[in-house]
Amino acid sequence: MVEHFYPGRNIQSGVNLDIFSKENLRAIHQATIDVLQEPGIQVSDSEARAIFKEAGCIVDEKTMVVKIPEYVVKRALMDCPSKFTLWGREKKHNIAQEANGKVHWTCFGVCVKMCNYKAPGQYETVDSTEADVAATAKLVDWADNIDYYSLAVSARDLAGKGAQDVHETLVPLMNTTKHYQSLDPVGENVEYYWDIVKAYYGGDEEEARKKPVFSMLLCPTSPLEQSANACQVIIKGARFGIPVNVLSMAMAGGSSPVHIGGTLVTHNAEVLSGIVLAQLKVPGSKVWYGSCTTTFDLKKGTAPGGSPELGLISAAVAKLGQYYGLPTFVAGS
């Protein structure tokens, strides 16, 4: 009996599931190109629309719809790096994000409740606080099986008081020596995040660009919209050299077609349009091809994170990311 090696042989090396032929992937890509050209993507930010227009896209200012030609997509994908480093405050925690590379693991959120242990069999569920942000960051710093910290809980005690997202950037960076990824960035406040990163390097902007200890995750709005906030996060991330995770959260049967094939096309169009915007702003910008796309539970009105369909979609999206030669981020299966 011949034993074949494959990346998923060791769970720490990756998970391997081949569900597409190259012809299948090309078909999804071509259908996506058709969608990007007609009907196009609604882009709700004027600066982003100007960037697309300058690159040769057809822009309707009245409807805010941008139609992206295939050559613009291809050129942008050629500019994307296939590998970049996520820097930690300690060098031993640096990790490489690489197309077809090693699988890395992070926590995910952003949750708004904490379940606190009281006594054997006794727990209380309360709103999460800034202190919980710090505690979860410290826990990830300790956990060898988690490679970097993504914002796990929200500082609900700061809600409505202003600068909550800025606190949710500073506190993790103070409490983990691993890389930190913000899951809920606010476009108008990215300059504050950047100031925090520069401050870590003593104000050295060049060093902060070269070794970013912080990255951002943003979600297009399904179906087929880049919100003003998403656009500003992408644009400013590109401008400052902050890695940006363009991650769709489409819901099959809700905000995208009920068939998984159709959802993959919608998902792909949303993610690629964000990646194209980043590369048009600054060619070579560090981006992930991201997914937390799942199904929509029509009975309960929820987006189930543990459904079999989510695992299947994540496997499919991973193959799309590999098809484009991009570092890829998917929801756990």
KEKE-3310 file (N, C-alpha, C; in steps of 0.2 Angstrom, whole numbers, plus 5000, padded with zeros to 4 digits):
npx = (5004:5003:5007:5002:5007:4999:4994:4984:4987:4993:4985:4989:4996:4987:4971:4964:4954:4948:4936:4933:4936:4949:4942:4929:4932:4936:4924:4916:4924:4923:4909:4908:4915:4906:4896:4902:4903:4890:4877:4886:4894:4887:4894:4896:4904:4911:4925:4930:4923:4928:4941:4939:4933:4944:4952:4946:4934:4916:4905:4891:4885:4873:4866:4876:4882:4896:4904:4915:4928:4935:4948:4953:4951:4960:4972:4973:4974:4986:4994:4993:5001:5007:5011:5014:5019:5013:5016:5021:5022:5032:5045:5045:5032:5029:5020:5018:5007:5002:4999:4993:5000:5005:4992:4985:4978:4965:4956:4938:4925:4914:4909:4896:4894:4899:4902:4904:4912:4906:4905:4906:4897:4889:4886:4887:4879:4884:4886:4900:4915:4928:4938:4936:4940:4954:4957:4954:4963:4975:4973:4974:4987:4993:4989:4996:4991:4984:4987:4986:4978:4961:4949:4939:4928:4917:4919:4907:4904:4909:4901:4893:4899:4909:4924:4925:4929:4943:4948:4946:4956:4968:4969:4970:4982:4990:4989:4993:5006:5006:5001:4988:4971:4959:4941:4931:4933:4932:4930:4932:4940:4953:4965:4968:4970:4982:4990:4992:4999:5011:5016:5020:5031:5039:5036:5041:5037:5041:5045:5034:5026:5033:5033:5019:5010:4997:4981:4966:4949:4936:4919:4910:4894:4881:4868:4881:4887:4899:4900:4901:4909:4916:4924:4932:4940:4947:4953:4961:4968:4976:4983:4991:4998:4993:4988:4974:4959:4947:4932:4918:4901:4890:4874:4867:4852:4847:4854:4860:4860:4850:4856:4872:4882:4878:4879:4893:4897:4892:4898:4911:4912:4910:4921:4932:4929:4932:4946:4951:4949:4958:4970:4970:4971:4983:4995:5000:4996:4993:4983:4969:4960:4944:4932:4916:4905:4889:4874:4857:4846:4830:4819:4823:4828:4842:4860:4868:4883:4888:4884:4883:4884:4892:4904:4907:4906:4917:4927:4926:4928:4941:4948:4945:4953:4965:4966:4967:4979:4980:4983:4972:4958:4946:4931:4930:4928)
npy = (4994:5011:5026:5042:5058:5073:5090:5090:5080:5082:5090:5102:5107:5109:5108:5098:5098:5093:5100:5105:5105:5113:5118:5120:5130:5140:5143:5148:5159:5166:5168:5177:5188:5192:5196:5207:5216:5217:5216:5224:5233:5241:5255:5264:5275:5291:5294:5281:5278:5287:5283:5270:5275:5282:5272:5266:5260:5259:5271:5275:5289:5293:5281:5275:5264:5254:5247:5235:5232:5217:5217:5226:5219:5208:5215:5220:5209:5204:5213:5210:5204:5188:5183:5189:5196:5194:5204:5201:5208:5202:5194:5180:5177:5181:5178:5170:5174:5166:5161:5145:5141:5137:5133:5144:5149:5158:5167:5172:5184:5198:5196:5200:5196:5189:5173:5170:5161:5155:5146:5128:5121:5133:5148:5165:5176:5190:5207:5210:5218:5231:5226:5213:5212:5214:5203:5192:5194:5192:5178:5172:5176:5167:5155:5142:5136:5146:5157:5171:5186:5190:5202:5197:5200:5213:5230:5233:5242:5254:5258:5270:5280:5286:5283:5270:5259:5263:5261:5247:5244:5248:5242:5227:5227:5231:5220:5208:5199:5194:5196:5207:5208:5219:5217:5225:5238:5256:5267:5281:5282:5276:5283:5285:5272:5270:5279:5273:5262:5267:5274:5263:5260:5270:5282:5280:5280:5273:5260:5256:5253:5243:5233:5229:5228:5226:5223:5224:5219:5219:5219:5217:5223:5212:5210:5213:5226:5238:5246:5264:5264:5252:5254:5265:5259:5250:5259:5267:5257:5253:5264:5266:5255:5244:5228:5221:5212:5207:5202:5192:5190:5183:5176:5162:5160:5171:5184:5181:5170:5155:5143:5135:5137:5149:5157:5157:5164:5177:5180:5180:5190:5201:5201:5201:5214:5223:5219:5223:5237:5241:5238:5247:5258:5258:5249:5233:5232:5224:5210:5199:5186:5184:5174:5172:5167:5159:5149:5154:5152:5149:5146:5150:5162:5165:5166:5152:5147:5135:5126:5112:5117:5129:5124:5117:5128:5136:5127:5128:5142:5143:5136:5145:5156:5150:5148:5161:5164:5170:5175:5167:5167:5159:5154:5143:5125)
npz = (5000:4995:5003:5002:5002:5008:5011:5021:5030:5042:5055:5059:5048:5038:5029:5017:5004:4989:4978:4966:4949:4938:4927:4933:4942:4933:4927:4937:4940:4927:4927:4938:4933:4923:4931:4938:4927:4923:4933:4939:4953:4968:4974:4988:4991:4987:4984:4982:4970:4961:4960:4954:4942:4936:4933:4922:4924:4922:4928:4937:4943:4948:4952:4959:4955:4949:4936:4932:4921:4914:4911:4921:4932:4931:4930:4942:4950:4947:4953:4966:4981:4984:4996:5012:5028:5044:5057:5074:5091:5097:5089:5087:5086:5073:5058:5042:5029:5016:4999:4996:5006:5023:5035:5046:5062:5070:5083:5083:5081:5081:5097:5109:5122:5138:5145:5161:5174:5189:5199:5202:5189:5188:5180:5173:5161:5154:5148:5137:5141:5141:5148:5146:5133:5135:5143:5134:5124:5131:5134:5121:5118:5127:5122:5112:5101:5094:5082:5079:5086:5084:5086:5099:5108:5111:5118:5127:5137:5133:5123:5113:5119:5112:5102:5104:5095:5094:5106:5106:5098:5103:5116:5113:5107:5118:5126:5120:5113:5100:5083:5079:5073:5068:5068:5067:5060:5059:5046:5046:5057:5055:5054:5067:5072:5065:5070:5083:5079:5073:5085:5093:5086:5090:5083:5070:5054:5043:5048:5053:5042:5036:5045:5050:5065:5066:5058:5047:5045:5034:5029:5014:5009:5007:4995:4983:4986:4991:5005:5011:5022:5021:5010:5013:5023:5016:5007:5015:5022:5011:5009:5020:5021:5029:5031:5024:5026:5015:5017:5013:5020:5014:5013:5009:5001:5008:5007:4996:4981:4983:4979:4981:4971:4965:4975:4978:4966:4969:4981:4977:4968:4976:4985:4976:4970:4981:4983:4971:4972:4982:4976:4965:4972:4979:4971:4974:4987:5003:5004:5010:5003:5008:5018:5027:5023:5023:5025:5025:5038:5035:5044:5057:5055:5055:5053:5052:5060:5061:5051:5039:5026:5028:5030:5018:5009:5014:5010:4996:4994:4998:4988:4978:4982:4981:4967:4962:4968:4980:4997:5009:5019:5029:5036:5050:5048)
capx = (5000:5007:5004:5003:5008:4995:4994:4980:4989:4994:4980:4993:4999:4982:4966:4964:4947:4947:4929:4933:4941:4951:4936:4924:4935:4936:4917:4915:4928:4920:4902:4910:4917:4900:4892:4906:4902:4883:4875:4891:4894:4886:4900:4893:4909:4913:4932:4931:4920:4933:4947:4937:4932:4950:4955:4943:4927:4910:4903:4885:4885:4866:4864:4882:4884:4902:4905:4922:4930:4939:4956:4955:4952:4966:4978:4973:4976:4993:4998:4992:5006:5005:5014:5016:5020:5009:5021:5019:5026:5038:5047:5043:5025:5027:5018:5018:5001:5004:4994:4995:5005:5003:4986:4986:4972:4964:4949:4934:4920:4915:4904:4894:4892:4904:4900:4908:4912:4905:4906:4905:4890:4886:4889:4883:4881:4884:4889:4907:4918:4935:4942:4936:4944:4961:4957:4954:4969:4980:4972:4977:4994:4995:4987:5000:4987:4981:4992:4986:4972:4956:4944:4934:4922:4916:4919:4901:4904:4911:4896:4889:4903:4914:4930:4925:4934:4950:4950:4947:4963:4974:4969:4973:4989:4994:4989:4995:5013:5005:4998:4981:4967:4952:4936:4925:4936:4928:4934:4934:4945:4959:4971:4969:4973:4988:4994:4994:5004:5017:5018:5023:5038:5042:5034:5044:5032:5043:5046:5027:5024:5037:5031:5013:5008:4989:4978:4959:4945:4930:4914:4905:4887:4878:4872:4885:4888:4904:4898:4906:4914:4921:4928:4937:4944:4951:4958:4966:4973:4981:4987:4995:5002:4990:4985:4966:4955:4941:4928:4911:4897:4884:4870:4863:4845:4845:4857:4863:4856:4850:4861:4879:4886:4876:4882:4900:4898:4890:4904:4918:4911:4910:4928:4936:4929:4936:4953:4953:4949:4964:4976:4970:4973:4991:4997:5004:4993:4993:4975:4967:4953:4941:4925:4913:4899:4886:4867:4852:4841:4824:4815:4825:4831:4849:4865:4871:4890:4891:4881:4887:4885:4897:4911:4907:4907:4923:4932:4926:4931:4949:4950:4945:4958:4971:4965:4969:4985:4980:4982:4965:4955:4940:4928:4931:4923)
capy = (5000:5017:5031:5048:5064:5079:5095:5089:5074:5084:5095:5109:5109:5112:5104:5097:5095:5095:5099:5108:5105:5119:5120:5123:5137:5145:5144:5153:5166:5170:5171:5183:5194:5194:5200:5213:5220:5218:5223:5229:5233:5247:5258:5270:5280:5295:5293:5275:5278:5291:5278:5265:5278:5284:5265:5264:5257:5263:5273:5279:5293:5293:5275:5273:5257:5253:5241:5234:5227:5211:5219:5229:5214:5204:5219:5221:5202:5203:5217:5207:5200:5181:5182:5194:5194:5197:5205:5202:5213:5198:5191:5173:5177:5183:5172:5171:5173:5164:5157:5138:5140:5134:5135:5147:5149:5164:5167:5176:5188:5201:5194:5205:5193:5184:5168:5170:5155:5157:5140:5122:5121:5140:5153:5170:5179:5197:5211:5210:5225:5233:5222:5206:5212:5213:5196:5187:5195:5188:5171:5170:5176:5161:5148:5140:5134:5151:5161:5178:5188:5194:5205:5192:5202:5220:5234:5236:5247:5260:5259:5276:5285:5288:5280:5263:5255:5265:5257:5240:5243:5249:5237:5221:5228:5231:5214:5202:5200:5192:5200:5209:5210:5222:5214:5230:5245:5262:5270:5288:5282:5272:5287:5284:5266:5270:5283:5269:5257:5271:5275:5257:5260:5277:5287:5278:5277:5268:5254:5253:5251:5237:5228:5231:5223:5227:5222:5225:5215:5222:5215:5220:5222:5208:5208:5217:5233:5241:5252:5269:5262:5247:5258:5269:5255:5248:5264:5269:5252:5253:5270:5266:5249:5240:5222:5221:5206:5208:5195:5192:5186:5182:5171:5158:5160:5177:5190:5178:5164:5149:5138:5137:5139:5156:5161:5158:5170:5183:5181:5181:5197:5206:5201:5204:5221:5226:5218:5228:5244:5241:5238:5253:5264:5257:5243:5229:5232:5217:5209:5192:5184:5181:5172:5169:5166:5153:5149:5158:5148:5152:5145:5154:5169:5166:5163:5147:5147:5128:5122:5109:5121:5134:5120:5116:5135:5138:5123:5131:5148:5141:5134:5151:5160:5147:5149:5168:5165:5175:5172:5166:5167:5156:5152:5136:5121)
capz = (5000:4995:5007:4998:5007:5006:5016:5027:5034:5049:5056:5059:5041:5034:5028:5010:5001:4982:4976:4960:4943:4935:4923:4937:4944:4928:4926:4943:4938:4921:4929:4942:4928:4920:4936:4939:4922:4922:4934:4943:4961:4971:4978:4991:4993:4981:4983:4979:4963:4957:4959:4949:4936:4934:4931:4916:4925:4920:4934:4936:4950:4951:4956:4963:4952:4946:4931:4932:4915:4915:4911:4927:4937:4929:4931:4950:4953:4945:4958:4973:4984:4985:5002:5016:5035:5050:5063:5081:5095:5098:5082:5087:5084:5066:5053:5035:5025:5009:4994:4996:5012:5029:5038:5053:5066:5074:5086:5079:5085:5088:5102:5114:5129:5141:5150:5167:5178:5196:5204:5198:5186:5189:5176:5172:5155:5155:5142:5137:5143:5139:5152:5143:5127:5137:5145:5128:5121:5135:5133:5115:5119:5130:5118:5107:5095:5090:5079:5081:5090:5081:5091:5101:5111:5110:5124:5127:5142:5130:5118:5114:5123:5107:5101:5106:5091:5095:5112:5104:5094:5108:5121:5111:5106:5124:5130:5116:5109:5094:5078:5080:5067:5070:5065:5066:5060:5057:5041:5048:5063:5053:5056:5074:5073:5062:5075:5088:5077:5073:5092:5095:5083:5091:5078:5064:5049:5038:5051:5054:5036:5035:5050:5053:5070:5066:5051:5047:5042:5033:5025:5009:5011:5002:4989:4978:4988:4995:5009:5012:5028:5019:5005:5017:5027:5010:5004:5020:5023:5006:5009:5026:5021:5034:5028:5024:5024:5012:5019:5012:5024:5011:5016:5003:5002:5011:5003:4989:4978:4987:4977:4983:4965:4964:4981:4977:4962:4972:4986:4973:4965:4982:4987:4971:4969:4986:4982:4965:4974:4986:4971:4961:4976:4979:4968:4979:4994:5006:5005:5010:5000:5014:5018:5032:5020:5025:5023:5029:5041:5034:5049:5063:5053:5058:5049:5056:5059:5061:5046:5034:5020:5029:5029:5010:5006:5015:5006:4990:4994:4999:4981:4974:4984:4978:4960:4961:4970:4986:5004:5010:5026:5028:5042:5052:5045)
cpx = (5004:5004:5006:5003:5003:4995:4990:4982:4990:4989:4983:4996:4993:4976:4965:4957:4947:4940:4928:4938:4943:4945:4931:4926:4935:4929:4915:4918:4924:4913:4903:4911:4911:4896:4896:4905:4895:4880:4880:4890:4892:4891:4897:4898:4911:4920:4933:4928:4925:4939:4945:4936:4939:4954:4952:4936:4922:4906:4896:4884:4878:4864:4870:4885:4891:4902:4912:4924:4934:4946:4958:4955:4958:4972:4979:4976:4983:4997:4997:4998:5003:5007:5015:5016:5016:5014:5017:5023:5032:5039:5045:5036:5023:5025:5017:5011:5003:4999:4997:5000:5002:4996:4988:4979:4971:4957:4945:4928:4916:4908:4902:4892:4898:4900:4905:4907:4911:4907:4904:4897:4886:4890:4884:4884:4879:4887:4896:4909:4925:4940:4942:4940:4952:4962:4958:4960:4975:4979:4975:4984:4997:4995:4992:4997:4983:4986:4992:4979:4967:4951:4939:4928:4923:4916:4912:4900:4906:4906:4893:4893:4909:4921:4931:4930:4941:4952:4951:4952:4968:4974:4972:4980:4993:4994:4990:5002:5012:5002:4990:4977:4960:4947:4930:4928:4931:4932:4936:4939:4952:4965:4973:4973:4981:4993:4997:5000:5011:5020:5022:5030:5041:5041:5037:5039:5034:5043:5039:5024:5027:5035:5025:5011:5000:4987:4970:4955:4938:4925:4910:4898:4883:4870:4875:4885:4895:4902:4903:4911:4919:4926:4934:4942:4949:4956:4963:4971:4978:4986:4993:4999:4999:4986:4977:4963:4948:4937:4921:4907:4890:4880:4866:4856:4842:4847:4861:4859:4856:4854:4868:4883:4884:4879:4889:4901:4897:4896:4910:4918:4912:4918:4932:4935:4932:4944:4955:4954:4956:4970:4976:4972:4981:4992:5002:5002:4992:4985:4975:4961:4949:4934:4923:4906:4896:4879:4863:4847:4834:4819:4816:4827:4838:4854:4870:4879:4893:4887:4885:4889:4891:4904:4912:4909:4914:4929:4932:4929:4939:4951:4950:4951:4965:4971:4968:4976:4986:4980:4975:4963:4948:4937:4929:4926:4921)
cpy = (5006:5022:5038:5054:5070:5083:5094:5083:5076:5090:5102:5111:5111:5107:5104:5094:5098:5094:5102:5106:5112:5122:5123:5130:5142:5147:5149:5159:5170:5172:5177:5189:5196:5198:5207:5218:5222:5214:5227:5229:5240:5249:5264:5275:5284:5294:5287:5275:5282:5287:5273:5269:5280:5278:5263:5260:5262:5265:5277:5283:5293:5287:5272:5266:5258:5247:5240:5229:5222:5213:5222:5224:5210:5208:5219:5214:5201:5207:5214:5203:5193:5179:5188:5192:5198:5198:5205:5207:5209:5194:5184:5172:5179:5177:5175:5170:5172:5160:5150:5137:5137:5137:5138:5148:5155:5163:5171:5179:5192:5199:5200:5203:5189:5180:5167:5164:5158:5152:5134:5122:5128:5145:5159:5173:5186:5201:5211:5217:5225:5228:5215:5206:5211:5206:5191:5188:5191:5181:5169:5171:5170:5155:5147:5138:5139:5156:5168:5180:5192:5196:5200:5194:5210:5224:5237:5242:5254:5262:5266:5282:5288:5284:5273:5258:5257:5261:5250:5239:5243:5244:5230:5221:5228:5224:5207:5204:5197:5197:5201:5211:5212:5219:5219:5237:5250:5266:5277:5288:5278:5276:5286:5277:5266:5274:5278:5264:5261:5272:5269:5257:5267:5282:5285:5275:5272:5261:5251:5250:5244:5232:5229:5226:5223:5226:5223:5221:5219:5218:5219:5219:5218:5210:5213:5224:5233:5247:5258:5267:5257:5250:5262:5265:5252:5253:5266:5264:5252:5259:5270:5259:5244:5234:5222:5215:5208:5202:5196:5188:5185:5176:5168:5158:5166:5183:5187:5172:5158:5143:5140:5140:5147:5160:5162:5164:5176:5185:5183:5188:5202:5206:5204:5211:5225:5225:5223:5235:5245:5242:5244:5259:5264:5250:5239:5229:5225:5216:5201:5192:5180:5179:5170:5168:5159:5153:5153:5153:5151:5151:5149:5161:5170:5164:5158:5146:5139:5123:5118:5113:5126:5130:5119:5123:5137:5134:5126:5137:5147:5140:5140:5155:5157:5148:5156:5169:5170:5172:5172:5165:5165:5154:5145:5131:5116)
cpz = (5000:4999:5004:5003:5004:5012:5022:5031:5041:5050:5056:5053:5037:5033:5020:5008:4994:4980:4969:4955:4941:4931:4927:4940:4939:4926:4931:4941:4933:4923:4933:4938:4925:4925:4938:4933:4921:4927:4937:4950:4963:4975:4981:4994:4987:4979:4980:4971:4959:4956:4954:4942:4932:4931:4924:4917:4923:4927:4933:4943:4953:4955:4960:4960:4948:4942:4930:4926:4918:4916:4918:4933:4937:4931:4939:4953:4952:4950:4965:4975:4985:4992:5006:5024:5040:5056:5070:5085:5097:5091:5082:5085:5077:5062:5046:5032:5018:5005:4994:5001:5018:5032:5045:5056:5070:5078:5081:5083:5080:5092:5107:5121:5131:5145:5156:5172:5185:5201:5200:5196:5186:5184:5175:5165:5155:5148:5143:5138:5140:5142:5149:5137:5129:5139:5139:5125:5124:5134:5127:5115:5122:5126:5112:5100:5091:5088:5080:5083:5085:5086:5093:5104:5110:5117:5125:5132:5139:5124:5119:5117:5118:5108:5104:5102:5092:5101:5111:5100:5099:5113:5119:5110:5112:5128:5126:5113:5102:5089:5080:5074:5070:5065:5064:5066:5057:5052:5043:5054:5061:5055:5063:5076:5070:5067:5081:5085:5076:5080:5094:5092:5084:5086:5071:5059:5045:5041:5052:5048:5034:5039:5054:5059:5070:5059:5052:5043:5040:5029:5020:5011:5005:5001:4985:4980:4992:4998:5009:5017:5025:5014:5008:5021:5021:5008:5009:5022:5018:5007:5015:5026:5026:5030:5029:5022:5021:5012:5018:5017:5021:5014:5010:5005:5006:5007:4997:4987:4983:4985:4978:4977:4964:4969:4980:4972:4965:4977:4982:4970:4971:4984:4982:4970:4975:4985:4976:4968:4978:4981:4967:4965:4977:4977:4973:4986:4996:5007:5006:5005:5006:5014:5025:5029:5022:5022:5027:5031:5040:5040:5055:5061:5055:5052:5053:5055:5059:5056:5042:5028:5021:5028:5021:5007:5007:5011:4999:4989:4994:4992:4977:4975:4981:4970:4958:4964:4976:4992:5006:5017:5025:5035:5044:5050:5051)
residu = (MET:VAL:GLU:HIS:PHE:TYR:PRO:GLY:ARG:ASN:ILE:GLN:SER:GLY:VAL:ASN:LEU:ASP:ILE:PHE:SER:LYS:GLU:ASN:LEU:ARG:ALA:ILE:HIS:GLN:ALA:THR:ILE:ASP:VAL:LEU:GLN:GLU:PRO:GLY:ILE:GLN:VAL:SER:ASP:SER:GLU:ALA:ARG:ALA:ILE:PHE:LYS:GLU:ALA:GLY:CYS:ILE:VAL:ASP:GLU:LYS:THR:MET:VAL:VAL:LYS:ILE:PRO:GLU:TYR:VAL:VAL:LYS:ARG:ALA:LEU:MET:ASP:CYS:PRO:SER:LYS:PHE:THR:LEU:TRP:GLY:ARG:GLU:LYS:LYS:HIS:ASN:ILE:ALA:GLN:GLU:ALA:ASN:GLY:LYS:VAL:HIS:TRP:THR:CYS:PHE:GLY:VAL:CYS:VAL:LYS:MET:CYS:ASN:TYR:LYS:ALA:PRO:GLY:GLN:TYR:GLU:THR:VAL:ASP:SER:THR:GLU:ALA:ASP:VAL:ALA:ALA:THR:ALA:LYS:LEU:VAL:ASP:TRP:ALA:ASP:ASN:ILE:ASP:TYR:TYR:SER:LEU:ALA:VAL:SER:ALA:ARG:ASP:LEU:ALA:GLY:LYS:GLY:ALA:GLN:ASP:VAL:HIS:GLU:THR:LEU:VAL:PRO:LEU:MET:ASN:THR:THR:LYS:HIS:TYR:GLN:SER:LEU:ASP:PRO:VAL:GLY:GLU:ASN:VAL:GLU:TYR:TYR:TRP:ASP:ILE:VAL:LYS:ALA:TYR:TYR:GLY:GLY:ASP:GLU:GLU:GLU:ALA:ARG:LYS:LYS:PRO:VAL:PHE:SER:MET:LEU:LEU:CYS:PRO:THR:SER:PRO:LEU:GLU:GLN:SER:ALA:ASN:ALA:CYS:GLN:VAL:ILE:ILE:LYS:GLY:ALA:ARG:PHE:GLY:ILE:PRO:VAL:ASN:VAL:LEU:SER:MET:ALA:MET:ALA:GLY:GLY:SER:SER:PRO:VAL:HIS:ILE:GLY:GLY:THR:LEU:VAL:THR:HIS:ASN:ALA:GLU:VAL:LEU:SER:GLY:ILE:VAL:LEU:ALA:GLN:LEU:LYS:VAL:PRO:GLY:SER:LYS:VAL:TRP:TYR:GLY:SER:CYS:THR:THR:THR:PHE:ASP:LEU:LYS:LYS:GLY:THR:ALA:PRO:GLY:GLY:SER:PRO:GLU:LEU:GLY:LEU:ILE:SER:ALA:ALA:VAL:ALA:LYS:LEU:GLY:GLN:TYR:TYR:GLY:LEU:PRO:THR:PHE:VAL:ALA:GLY:SER)
# end
